[in-house]
Amino acid sequence: MRSSQGKSPPARGDVIAREPPWSMRQIGWRHGRQWFVTPDFVGAQSMRWSLTQLGLVAFSVCLPTLITASEPLHRVIDRYIGDAAGGPVAPQASDAEFLRRVTLDLAGRVPTVEETRAFLGNKGATKRTEVVESLLASPDYARRMQEFVSVWVLERRNETSIPQPDWIRYLEESLAADRPWNQIVGELMFVPAKEPKYPAAAKFMLVSGRKGNAHQITQDVARLFLGRDIMCAQCHDHPSVESYTQRDYFGLYSYVQEKPSQARSEFESVFEPGQQSTGPRLPGRPEREVPEVKPAEEDDAAAYRPRLMLSEDLPHPENRLFVRTCVNRFWYLMMGRGLIHPLAADHPENPPSHPELLEALQAGWVADALRIKPLLRQIALSDAYQRAGTWSGLAEGETVHEDRYRVAIPKPLSPEQLAWSLLVATGNRERMEQTPPSEPKFNWYDYINGRSELLPANTAETLDLFGRVLGAPEGENQDEFNPAMGHALFLMHEPLVLDWLEARPGTTMERVLAAKDASAQIQEIYLSILSREPGDQEQREALAYLRANQETQAGALVDLVWALLAAAEFRLNH
């Protein structure tokens, strides 16, 4: 780093501007000095400058949120959420509630009974931080995030040329290593034909509906990575959202054309006659220069690869729409609601609920090189995330709006979370993970239509069944789909669940039946299924039920477990 006058940088202070590196190219100071700041320096967390001491006049973009050196991002979250709460907030969640919530969010399953007992018995002051770190380092984190990302970017679409195990391995290894998210997205946008490093990434472009369909790719990329549902803009500027323009649509469309001769896209509005054209261009970004290539010269134009350009431009940290959209989606993953909500409705008429917080999250994420784990860690450590899901402190008739985050928002379990949680809660995970594919092969379609009684034999078949029965239809919006009612009906009538309640070695039912008395059995059931101990009234009611059914006590215990599995408390992350 250097100054225009050759002097050393100012002494460290208490404040650093968490501004994305690209907008820190040149900072003007009141006394005419200029400091040239490199991206590496901006990203270094060890250097802190006091902007007030420096006499800052202006940035090249709007002044970002200031984060003090002693104030980690989770405290910034709490400051902005608290300032906008509009009233008192719920107290901290109990240890049992927190453990279940964070395990579902970061590992995609409920805690095991051993994990629950260990956490509830731990009296250490830092145990919540420790469990967050443990989950982020676990293999279940990589699996959970692979499932989340797959549903996000593929929307349950099918594609057979890239084997599903290859896709899963690619994502799990990338997410376990915490590779920068922009690198992963860049790989999804373009896979070189010769010697690709990550060939499985091609699945994004090849799934049903996208392969060979540049318009579908355009709409999906805009919606999934830029927070804009611009389908209407294919034919005309959006009628109600002024910022969704036809020029933006075809600017993005120009990136996904595969022929260099089509580098510029021509378009005409159905409402305004007159031909227009644009080259590759992202919303809010300048148009890319493209070479003029005639159709007969396309074979000699291999150097011009529009999707390669897209892989560079779309996920670049300078593309604020991309950073904003993705950080908002990860916030939604943890908090149950986006700061911009719905997630694909980012426009001036639908502003963020907490704009300063969203800016701070963006800046912090860029400073962390767009790695996912640091972002999720800071959200999980915030008081806003750790609030109780129920609260009696509201005034009579008072309504708590979800976008204030005063109380934890209940989140329906995704099909994948529900499947893994059932396997863990019933003690069948290890057995199902070790079982090879069934012969004859399980057919989900025949099964749900009553033409086959063959049950899923392993986790892959189980996840496929749950995704198809409880997930949103293929290619449709997965974000707003609420399968809570489907959960209940499925769990109340599903033969597979009853099969998992057999008292096989190592299962929950085996442990329950081996407990010393009815009270211990009830304790084991609640810890295994709901990740908490039963309340006094629950204990009394369960004891009364078991005493009334002493002649068929084994069946009564199964009924009790099944009732808790079908309860909203199990089906929701709260």
C-alpha positions as CSV (number, residue, x, y, z in Angstrom):
1,M,0.0,0.0,0.0
2,R,1.2,3.5,-0.7
3,S,0.0,7.1,-0.5
4,S,0.3,9.8,-3.1
5,Q,2.7,11.6,-0.8
6,G,4.8,8.5,0.1
7,K,3.9,8.5,3.7
8,S,2.9,5.5,5.9
9,P,-0.8,4.6,6.4
10,P,-2.5,6.1,9.5
11,A,-2.3,4.3,12.8
12,R,-4.8,1.6,13.5
13,G,-8.0,2.8,15.1
14,D,-11.2,1.3,16.3
15,V,-13.3,1.2,13.1
16,I,-13.0,-0.4,9.7
17,A,-15.2,0.2,6.7
18,R,-16.4,-3.2,5.6
19,E,-16.7,-2.1,2.0
20,P,-16.3,-4.6,-0.9
21,P,-12.8,-4.3,-2.3
22,W,-13.8,-3.1,-5.8
23,S,-15.3,0.1,-4.4
24,M,-12.2,0.9,-2.3
25,R,-10.0,1.6,-5.3
26,Q,-9.4,5.2,-4.3
27,I,-10.3,7.1,-1.1
28,G,-10.1,10.9,-1.0
29,W,-9.2,12.5,2.3
30,R,-10.0,16.0,3.5
31,H,-6.4,17.2,3.3
32,G,-5.9,16.2,-0.3
33,R,-4.1,12.9,0.5
34,Q,-5.0,9.7,-1.4
35,W,-4.5,6.1,-0.1
36,F,-4.6,3.4,-2.7
37,V,-6.0,0.3,-1.0
38,T,-5.5,-3.2,-2.5
39,P,-8.3,-5.9,-2.3
40,D,-5.9,-8.1,-0.2
41,F,-5.5,-5.3,2.3
42,V,-9.3,-4.6,2.5
43,G,-9.9,-8.3,3.1
44,A,-7.4,-8.5,5.9
45,Q,-9.2,-8.6,9.2
46,S,-6.1,-7.7,11.2
47,M,-6.0,-4.1,10.0
48,R,-8.4,-1.6,11.4
49,W,-8.6,2.1,10.5
50,S,-10.5,4.9,12.1
51,L,-12.4,6.7,9.4
52,T,-13.0,9.6,11.7
53,Q,-9.3,10.0,12.3
54,L,-8.6,9.8,8.6
55,G,-11.1,12.6,7.8
56,L,-13.0,10.7,5.2
57,V,-14.8,12.8,2.6
58,A,-16.3,10.3,0.2
59,F,-16.2,6.8,-1.1
60,S,-16.6,5.8,-4.7
61,V,-20.0,4.4,-3.7
62,C,-22.3,5.0,-0.8
63,L,-20.7,4.9,2.7
64,P,-21.0,1.4,4.1
65,T,-22.0,0.4,7.5
66,L,-19.1,0.8,10.0
67,I,-18.2,-2.2,12.1
68,T,-16.0,-1.6,15.1
69,A,-12.9,-3.8,15.5
70,S,-14.3,-5.1,18.8
71,E,-17.8,-5.7,17.4
72,P,-18.1,-9.0,15.4
73,L,-20.8,-9.4,12.8
74,H,-23.2,-11.2,15.0
75,R,-23.3,-8.2,17.3
76,V,-23.9,-6.0,14.3
77,I,-26.8,-8.2,13.4
78,D,-28.3,-7.8,16.9
79,R,-27.8,-4.1,16.8
80,Y,-29.8,-3.6,13.6
81,I,-32.4,-6.1,14.5
82,G,-32.8,-4.6,17.9
83,D,-33.1,-1.0,16.6
84,A,-35.9,-2.0,14.2
85,A,-37.7,-4.5,16.5
86,G,-40.5,-2.0,17.4
87,G,-41.0,-3.6,20.8
88,P,-39.6,-6.1,23.3
89,V,-38.1,-9.3,21.9
90,A,-38.4,-12.9,23.0
91,P,-35.9,-14.2,25.5
92,Q,-33.1,-16.6,24.6
93,A,-34.2,-20.1,23.5
94,S,-33.6,-22.9,25.9
95,D,-30.6,-25.1,25.4
96,A,-32.8,-27.9,24.1
97,E,-34.5,-25.6,21.6
98,F,-31.2,-24.0,20.5
99,L,-29.5,-27.4,20.0
100,R,-32.4,-28.7,17.9
101,R,-32.6,-25.6,15.8
102,V,-28.9,-25.2,15.0
103,T,-28.5,-28.9,14.3
104,L,-31.4,-28.9,11.8
105,D,-30.0,-25.7,10.2
106,L,-26.4,-26.8,9.9
107,A,-26.6,-30.6,9.8
108,G,-30.0,-31.0,8.3
109,R,-31.3,-33.4,11.0
110,V,-32.4,-33.5,14.6
111,P,-29.7,-34.2,17.3
112,T,-29.1,-37.7,18.4
113,V,-30.2,-38.6,21.9
114,E,-26.5,-38.8,22.8
115,E,-25.8,-35.3,21.5
116,T,-28.9,-34.0,23.3
117,R,-27.8,-35.5,26.7
118,A,-24.3,-34.3,26.3
119,F,-25.3,-30.7,25.5
120,L,-27.9,-30.4,28.2
121,G,-25.5,-31.8,30.7
122,N,-22.7,-29.4,29.6
123,K,-22.5,-26.4,32.0
124,G,-19.8,-24.6,30.1
125,A,-20.4,-20.9,29.2
126,T,-19.2,-21.4,25.6
127,K,-21.1,-24.5,24.7
128,R,-23.3,-22.9,22.1
129,T,-20.3,-21.5,20.3
130,E,-18.6,-24.9,20.5
131,V,-21.6,-26.8,19.1
132,V,-21.8,-24.3,16.1
133,E,-18.1,-24.9,15.4
134,S,-18.5,-28.7,15.7
135,L,-21.5,-28.8,13.3
136,L,-19.7,-26.6,10.7
137,A,-16.8,-29.0,10.8
138,S,-19.0,-32.1,10.6
139,P,-19.6,-34.3,7.5
140,D,-23.3,-33.7,8.0
141,Y,-22.8,-30.0,7.3
142,A,-21.4,-30.8,3.8
143,R,-24.3,-33.1,3.2
144,R,-26.9,-30.6,4.5
145,M,-25.5,-27.8,2.4
146,Q,-25.3,-30.0,-0.7
147,E,-29.0,-30.8,-0.3
148,F,-29.9,-27.1,0.2
149,V,-27.8,-25.9,-2.7
150,S,-29.1,-28.7,-5.0
151,V,-32.7,-27.8,-4.3
152,W,-31.8,-24.1,-4.7
153,V,-30.0,-24.3,-8.1
154,L,-31.6,-27.4,-9.7
155,E,-35.1,-27.0,-8.3
156,R,-35.5,-30.8,-8.2
157,R,-35.1,-31.0,-11.9
158,N,-33.7,-34.3,-13.2
159,E,-30.8,-34.9,-15.5
160,T,-29.1,-38.3,-16.3
161,S,-25.9,-37.6,-18.2
162,I,-24.2,-36.4,-15.0
163,P,-24.6,-39.2,-12.4
164,Q,-26.2,-38.0,-9.2
165,P,-23.4,-39.4,-7.1
166,D,-20.9,-37.3,-9.1
167,W,-22.9,-34.1,-8.5
168,I,-23.3,-34.9,-4.8
169,R,-19.6,-35.5,-4.4
170,Y,-18.7,-32.3,-6.2
171,L,-20.9,-30.2,-4.0
172,E,-20.1,-31.9,-0.8
173,E,-16.3,-31.7,-1.3
174,S,-16.6,-28.0,-2.3
175,L,-18.8,-27.1,0.6
176,A,-16.8,-29.1,3.2
177,A,-13.7,-27.3,2.1
178,D,-15.6,-24.0,2.2
179,R,-14.5,-23.0,-1.3
180,P,-15.7,-19.5,-2.1
181,W,-19.3,-19.5,-3.3
182,N,-18.5,-17.3,-6.3
183,Q,-16.1,-20.0,-7.5
184,I,-18.7,-22.7,-7.3
185,V,-21.3,-20.6,-9.1
186,G,-18.8,-19.7,-11.8
187,E,-18.2,-23.4,-12.3
188,L,-22.0,-24.0,-12.7
189,M,-22.1,-21.3,-15.4
190,F,-19.3,-22.8,-17.6
191,V,-17.6,-26.1,-17.8
192,P,-14.8,-26.3,-20.4
193,A,-15.2,-29.1,-23.0
194,K,-11.6,-30.2,-22.7
195,E,-10.2,-31.6,-19.4
196,P,-12.7,-29.9,-17.0
197,K,-11.7,-29.8,-13.4
198,Y,-15.2,-30.1,-12.2
199,P,-17.2,-31.9,-14.9
200,A,-20.2,-32.6,-12.6
201,A,-20.9,-28.8,-12.4
202,A,-22.3,-29.1,-15.9
203,K,-25.5,-30.5,-14.4
204,F,-26.8,-27.0,-13.8
205,M,-27.0,-26.2,-17.5
206,L,-28.2,-29.7,-18.5
207,V,-31.2,-30.4,-16.3
208,S,-34.6,-30.8,-17.8
209,G,-36.0,-27.5,-19.1
210,R,-32.6,-25.8,-19.3
211,K,-30.6,-27.9,-21.8
212,G,-30.7,-26.0,-25.1
213,N,-33.2,-23.5,-23.8
214,A,-31.4,-20.1,-23.5
215,H,-34.6,-18.3,-22.3
216,Q,-35.1,-20.8,-19.4
217,I,-31.5,-20.4,-18.4
218,T,-31.8,-16.6,-18.5
219,Q,-34.9,-16.6,-16.3
220,D,-33.4,-19.1,-13.8
221,V,-30.1,-17.3,-13.5
222,A,-31.8,-14.0,-12.9
223,R,-34.2,-15.5,-10.3
224,L,-31.8,-17.7,-8.5
225,F,-28.7,-15.6,-8.4
226,L,-29.8,-12.0,-9.0
227,G,-33.1,-12.0,-7.0
228,R,-35.2,-11.0,-10.0
229,D,-38.1,-12.8,-11.6
230,I,-37.8,-11.2,-15.0
231,M,-39.8,-13.7,-17.1
232,C,-42.3,-10.9,-18.1
233,A,-39.4,-8.8,-19.4
234,Q,-38.8,-11.3,-22.3
235,C,-41.6,-9.5,-24.3
236,H,-41.6,-6.0,-22.7
237,D,-40.5,-4.0,-19.7
238,H,-42.1,-5.3,-16.6
239,P,-45.5,-3.6,-16.2
240,S,-45.3,-3.0,-12.5
241,V,-41.6,-3.2,-11.6
242,E,-39.8,-0.4,-13.4
243,S,-36.3,-1.8,-12.8
244,Y,-37.1,-5.1,-14.6
245,T,-36.4,-4.1,-18.2
246,Q,-36.3,-5.9,-21.5
247,R,-32.8,-4.7,-22.1
248,D,-31.7,-6.3,-18.9
249,Y,-33.4,-9.5,-19.9
250,F,-31.6,-9.7,-23.2
251,G,-28.4,-8.5,-21.8
252,L,-28.4,-11.7,-19.7
253,Y,-29.7,-13.7,-22.5
254,S,-26.7,-12.7,-24.6
255,Y,-24.4,-14.4,-22.1
256,V,-26.1,-17.8,-22.5
257,Q,-26.2,-17.9,-26.3
258,E,-23.7,-20.5,-27.5
259,K,-22.9,-19.1,-30.9
260,P,-20.5,-16.2,-31.2
261,S,-22.5,-14.8,-34.2
262,Q,-25.4,-14.3,-31.7
263,A,-23.3,-12.3,-29.3
264,R,-25.7,-9.4,-29.7
265,S,-29.3,-10.1,-29.0
266,E,-32.0,-8.3,-30.9
267,F,-35.4,-7.7,-29.4
268,E,-38.5,-5.6,-29.8
269,S,-41.2,-4.8,-27.2
270,V,-44.7,-6.0,-28.0
271,F,-45.9,-2.5,-26.8
272,E,-43.3,-0.3,-28.5
273,P,-42.3,-1.0,-32.1
274,G,-38.7,-0.7,-33.0
275,Q,-35.7,-3.1,-33.1
276,Q,-33.2,-2.8,-30.3
277,S,-30.1,-4.8,-29.5
278,T,-27.7,-5.4,-26.6
279,G,-24.5,-7.4,-26.0
280,P,-23.8,-9.4,-22.8
281,R,-24.8,-7.2,-19.8
282,L,-25.9,-7.8,-16.2
283,P,-28.4,-5.6,-14.5
284,G,-26.7,-2.4,-13.3
285,R,-23.5,-3.3,-15.0
286,P,-21.9,-2.0,-18.2
287,E,-22.3,-3.9,-21.5
288,R,-19.5,-6.2,-22.4
289,E,-17.7,-5.5,-25.7
290,V,-18.0,-8.5,-28.1
291,P,-16.3,-9.3,-31.4
292,E,-18.2,-9.3,-34.6
293,V,-18.3,-12.9,-35.8
294,K,-20.1,-14.0,-39.0
295,P,-21.8,-17.4,-39.0
296,A,-19.2,-18.8,-41.4
297,E,-16.4,-17.8,-39.0
298,E,-17.8,-19.3,-35.9
299,D,-15.3,-22.2,-35.8
300,D,-12.5,-19.7,-35.7
301,A,-14.1,-17.7,-32.9
302,A,-13.5,-20.2,-30.1
303,A,-11.8,-17.5,-28.0
304,Y,-15.2,-15.8,-27.6
305,R,-17.1,-17.9,-25.1
306,P,-20.1,-16.0,-23.7
307,R,-20.8,-18.5,-20.9
308,L,-17.2,-18.3,-19.9
309,M,-17.8,-14.5,-19.6
310,L,-20.9,-15.2,-17.6
311,S,-18.9,-17.4,-15.2
312,E,-16.6,-14.5,-14.6
313,D,-19.1,-11.6,-14.5
314,L,-22.1,-13.1,-12.7
315,P,-20.4,-14.3,-9.4
316,H,-17.8,-11.5,-9.3
317,P,-17.7,-9.8,-5.9
318,E,-18.2,-6.5,-7.7
319,N,-21.7,-7.7,-8.9
320,R,-23.6,-6.4,-5.9
321,L,-26.8,-7.9,-7.0
322,F,-25.3,-11.4,-6.9
323,V,-23.7,-10.9,-3.5
324,R,-26.9,-9.3,-2.1
325,T,-29.1,-12.1,-3.5
326,C,-27.0,-14.9,-2.2
327,V,-26.4,-13.5,1.3
328,N,-30.1,-12.9,1.5
329,R,-30.7,-16.6,0.7
330,F,-28.3,-17.8,3.3
331,W,-30.0,-15.5,5.9
332,Y,-33.3,-17.0,4.8
333,L,-31.8,-20.5,5.4
334,M,-31.0,-19.7,9.0
335,M,-33.8,-17.2,9.9
336,G,-36.8,-18.5,8.0
337,R,-37.4,-15.2,6.2
338,G,-35.2,-13.1,3.8
339,L,-34.3,-9.5,4.5
340,I,-35.7,-9.2,1.0
341,H,-38.8,-11.3,0.8
342,P,-39.9,-13.0,-1.4
343,L,-36.4,-14.0,-2.3
344,A,-36.8,-13.3,-6.1
345,A,-38.5,-10.0,-5.7
346,D,-35.6,-7.6,-5.3
347,H,-36.7,-4.3,-6.6
348,P,-37.3,-0.7,-5.2
349,E,-41.0,-1.4,-4.5
350,N,-40.0,-4.3,-2.2
351,P,-37.1,-2.8,-0.2
352,P,-35.2,-4.8,2.4
353,S,-36.7,-4.9,5.9
354,H,-33.3,-4.0,7.3
355,P,-31.3,-2.3,4.5
356,E,-28.3,-1.3,6.7
357,L,-28.0,-4.9,8.0
358,L,-28.1,-6.3,4.5
359,E,-25.3,-4.0,3.5
360,A,-23.3,-5.1,6.6
361,L,-23.8,-8.7,5.8
362,Q,-22.7,-8.2,2.2
363,A,-19.6,-6.3,3.2
364,G,-18.7,-8.9,5.8
365,W,-19.2,-11.7,3.4
366,V,-17.0,-10.1,0.7
367,A,-14.3,-9.6,3.3
368,D,-14.5,-13.3,4.1
369,A,-14.0,-14.1,0.4
370,L,-17.6,-15.2,-0.1
371,R,-17.0,-18.3,2.0
372,I,-20.3,-19.7,3.5
373,K,-19.1,-21.0,6.9
374,P,-18.1,-17.6,8.4
375,L,-21.4,-16.1,7.3
376,L,-23.5,-19.0,8.8
377,R,-21.4,-19.0,12.0
378,Q,-22.0,-15.3,12.6
379,I,-25.8,-15.6,12.1
380,A,-25.9,-18.7,14.4
381,L,-24.1,-16.8,17.2
382,S,-26.5,-13.8,17.1
383,D,-29.1,-13.3,19.7
384,A,-31.6,-12.8,16.9
385,Y,-31.0,-16.4,15.7
386,Q,-31.1,-17.7,19.3
387,R,-34.4,-16.2,20.3
388,A,-37.2,-18.5,21.7
389,G,-39.8,-19.7,19.3
390,T,-42.7,-19.1,21.8
391,W,-43.2,-16.2,24.1
392,S,-45.8,-15.0,26.5
393,G,-44.5,-11.5,26.8
394,L,-46.7,-10.0,24.0
395,A,-49.5,-7.6,24.8
396,E,-53.0,-9.0,24.4
397,G,-54.0,-8.8,20.7
398,E,-50.5,-7.7,19.6
399,T,-49.3,-9.0,16.3
400,V,-45.6,-9.8,15.8
401,H,-44.6,-9.4,12.2
402,E,-42.1,-11.9,10.9
403,D,-39.9,-9.3,9.3
404,R,-39.1,-7.8,12.7
405,Y,-37.5,-11.0,14.0
406,R,-38.8,-10.5,17.6
407,V,-39.5,-14.2,18.0
408,A,-37.9,-17.1,16.2
409,I,-39.8,-18.0,13.0
410,P,-41.0,-21.6,12.8
411,K,-39.7,-23.3,9.6
412,P,-41.3,-26.4,8.1
413,L,-38.7,-29.1,7.7
414,S,-37.6,-29.6,4.1
415,P,-38.2,-33.1,2.7
416,E,-34.5,-33.9,3.2
417,Q,-34.5,-32.6,6.8
418,L,-37.6,-34.6,7.6
419,A,-36.2,-37.8,6.1
420,W,-32.8,-37.5,8.0
421,S,-34.6,-36.5,11.2
422,L,-36.9,-39.5,11.1
423,L,-33.9,-41.8,10.5
424,V,-32.0,-40.2,13.4
425,A,-35.0,-40.0,15.8
426,T,-36.0,-43.7,15.2
427,G,-32.4,-44.9,15.3
428,N,-32.4,-46.3,11.8
429,R,-29.8,-44.0,10.1
430,E,-26.8,-46.3,10.4
431,R,-28.7,-49.3,9.1
432,M,-30.2,-47.4,6.2
433,E,-26.8,-45.9,5.2
434,Q,-25.2,-49.3,5.1
435,T,-27.9,-51.0,3.1
436,P,-27.2,-51.4,-0.7
437,P,-29.9,-50.7,-3.3
438,S,-32.8,-53.1,-3.1
439,E,-33.5,-55.9,-5.6
440,P,-35.9,-55.5,-7.3
441,K,-35.1,-51.7,-7.3
442,F,-37.5,-49.5,-5.3
443,N,-39.9,-47.7,-7.5
444,W,-41.2,-44.5,-5.8
445,Y,-44.0,-44.1,-8.4
446,D,-45.4,-47.6,-8.0
447,Y,-45.1,-47.3,-4.2
448,I,-47.0,-44.0,-3.8
449,N,-49.7,-45.3,-6.2
450,G,-50.2,-48.5,-4.2
451,R,-48.8,-50.8,-6.9
452,S,-45.9,-51.9,-4.8
453,E,-45.4,-52.7,-1.2
454,L,-41.6,-52.6,-1.5
455,L,-40.2,-50.1,1.0
456,P,-37.1,-47.9,0.4
457,A,-34.1,-49.9,1.5
458,N,-31.5,-47.2,2.0
459,T,-31.0,-43.5,2.4
460,A,-30.8,-42.7,-1.3
461,E,-34.1,-44.3,-2.0
462,T,-35.6,-42.7,1.1
463,L,-34.5,-39.2,0.1
464,D,-35.8,-39.7,-3.4
465,L,-39.2,-40.7,-2.0
466,F,-39.5,-37.8,0.4
467,G,-38.4,-35.3,-2.2
468,R,-40.9,-36.4,-4.7
469,V,-43.8,-36.7,-2.2
470,L,-43.2,-33.7,-0.1
471,G,-41.1,-31.4,-2.3
472,A,-42.5,-28.7,-4.7
473,P,-43.0,-30.0,-8.3
474,E,-39.9,-30.2,-10.5
475,G,-38.8,-26.8,-11.8
476,E,-41.2,-24.8,-9.6
477,N,-40.4,-22.3,-6.9
478,Q,-39.1,-24.4,-3.9
479,D,-38.8,-21.4,-1.6
480,E,-42.4,-20.7,-0.8
481,F,-43.6,-24.3,-0.9
482,N,-45.0,-25.3,2.5
483,P,-45.3,-29.0,3.0
484,A,-46.4,-28.9,6.6
485,M,-49.8,-30.5,6.0
486,G,-48.3,-33.1,3.7
487,H,-45.8,-33.9,6.5
488,A,-48.7,-34.7,8.9
489,L,-50.6,-36.9,6.5
490,F,-47.5,-38.7,5.3
491,L,-46.4,-39.5,8.9
492,M,-49.8,-40.6,10.0
493,H,-50.3,-43.1,7.2
494,E,-46.9,-44.0,6.0
495,P,-45.9,-47.8,6.3
496,L,-42.3,-46.8,6.1
497,V,-42.5,-45.0,9.4
498,L,-44.1,-47.9,11.1
499,D,-41.3,-50.1,9.7
500,W,-38.8,-47.8,11.4
501,L,-40.5,-48.3,14.7
502,E,-39.6,-52.0,14.8
503,A,-37.4,-52.8,17.8
504,R,-34.3,-53.7,15.7
505,P,-30.9,-53.7,17.3
506,G,-29.6,-50.1,17.9
507,T,-33.0,-48.5,17.3
508,T,-34.9,-46.1,19.5
509,M,-37.6,-48.6,20.2
510,E,-35.0,-51.1,21.4
511,R,-33.7,-48.6,23.9
512,V,-37.2,-47.6,25.0
513,L,-38.3,-51.2,25.6
514,A,-35.1,-51.9,27.6
515,A,-35.6,-48.9,29.9
516,K,-36.1,-49.8,33.6
517,D,-39.7,-48.4,34.0
518,A,-42.4,-46.4,32.3
519,S,-41.0,-43.0,33.5
520,A,-37.6,-43.9,32.0
521,Q,-39.3,-45.0,28.8
522,I,-41.1,-41.7,28.4
523,Q,-37.9,-39.8,29.1
524,E,-36.1,-41.8,26.4
525,I,-38.9,-41.2,23.9
526,Y,-39.0,-37.4,24.4
527,L,-35.2,-37.0,24.3
528,S,-35.0,-39.1,21.1
529,I,-38.0,-37.6,19.2
530,L,-38.3,-34.0,20.4
531,S,-34.7,-33.5,21.7
532,R,-35.9,-32.4,25.1
533,E,-37.2,-33.8,28.4
534,P,-41.0,-34.1,28.9
535,G,-42.8,-31.4,30.9
536,D,-44.5,-32.4,34.1
537,Q,-48.0,-32.5,32.4
538,E,-46.6,-34.5,29.5
539,Q,-45.0,-37.0,31.8
540,R,-48.3,-37.4,33.7
541,E,-50.4,-37.8,30.6
542,A,-48.0,-40.3,29.0
543,L,-47.8,-42.4,32.2
544,A,-51.6,-42.5,32.4
545,Y,-51.8,-43.6,28.8
546,L,-49.3,-46.4,29.4
547,R,-51.0,-47.6,32.5
548,A,-54.3,-47.7,30.7
549,N,-52.7,-49.9,28.0
550,Q,-50.6,-52.2,30.1
551,E,-51.7,-55.4,28.3
552,T,-50.4,-54.0,25.0
553,Q,-47.7,-51.8,26.4
554,A,-45.2,-52.4,23.5
555,G,-47.9,-51.2,21.1
556,A,-48.8,-48.3,23.3
557,L,-45.1,-47.2,23.3
558,V,-45.0,-47.3,19.5
559,D,-48.2,-45.3,19.4
560,L,-46.7,-42.7,21.7
561,V,-43.5,-42.4,19.5
562,W,-45.6,-42.2,16.3
563,A,-47.8,-39.5,17.8
564,L,-44.8,-37.3,18.6
565,L,-43.3,-37.9,15.1
566,A,-46.5,-36.6,13.6
567,A,-46.7,-33.6,15.9
568,A,-46.0,-30.1,14.7
569,E,-43.2,-29.8,17.2
570,F,-41.3,-32.5,15.3
571,R,-42.3,-31.3,11.8
572,L,-41.2,-27.8,12.4
573,N,-37.8,-26.2,13.1
574,H,-38.8,-23.7,15.8
